[in-house]
Amino acid sequence: MVVKNHSSPVMAASPNQSLYGAPLPPLPSYSLEPTGDVFESISDFWLSLVLPVVVYWVASLFFHVIDVLDLFPQYRLHTPEEIVRRNHAGRFEVARDVIVQQLIQVATGAALALTEPAEMRGKAEYDVAVWATRLRLAQRALPALLRLLGLNAAAISKSVSASHPLLARALAGGQAPTLAAPHAGVPAFAPWELSVASVIYHVAVPALQFFAAVFILDTWQYFLHRLMHMNRWLYTTFHSRHHRLYVPYAYGALYNHPFEGFLLDTLGAGIAFKLTGMTLRQGTCFFAFSTLKTVDDHCGYAFPWDPLQLMTSNNAAYHDIHHQTWGIKTNFSQPFFTFWDSLLNTKYKGRRVDRLADKKRTEETK
């Protein structure tokens, strides 16, 4: 199915009306067609549902093998004996509850994806041109802004025209008589305008969407997670199940009460996806990366070469403090950054190594 743009006045002429008496370059026409799948063997719909689950278990298996074979004991946060002695949930129980949560996650993800309109392609050139138009309009506003500061944009433009022609053109309000399309009298975008617009459309906007989604998910999880600890009924009824693991390990990351798992993880990620206007493919990457980060935060190792533990201070060692009796009312932030803990003074103040050393000395004197 192909949907053609007939250049309606609202869609095409509106952003390219003349401003300050000078016409703007016309926007290109476009034709839409359904976006194909990334892989022939699986549709994007099913990939969005399956990939986070696959990432969860592949990453968990990686850390489980390291744990069982005791490959890097120097980077362990706890000893293997502590996993057996201190945890109040067996590995089978943990795996079972994780699978239950993932079934809920897949069902919710399917419902969410089915509410999305069919994704189309073929409009990228048009959207890049829209951003180029915005750049041109920003240039036209620049002389007036400089005038408010008492600066003569025309004089500055003339003085730098030889050494910095692009800057001179911007200071002149984006005017360049030599920039014309092959059709006489039709204005055109400068190559740099199209290049910058392309970077904005293909890189800057998706990056902004991703970090906005990270902020939304972090905010959602921080306040609900903290509420689960502050309200006794919520803690004993729901959240206490996750804290049966005093010594976290990778595939215990999603060991939760099903209601809590849906509320904190599944619903939080879904809201972030919807509010940021991500495409299904962007959402798939966001869900998979969030899953990987969550597993890594519960892996039980402080690897100095783990990029996920280096990217932010919210890592396995940070979250492990929250699982200890002496840190359970602190370090609520998850899964990406710790800014809410810092702003609201819920970050653990002491040093983890000091508390563990004190604990070890106490046990040795018994």
Beta strands, then each sheet from edge to edge (+ up, - down):
strand 1: 3-4
strand 2: 31-34
strand 3: 120-121
sheet 1: 1+ 2- 3+
end
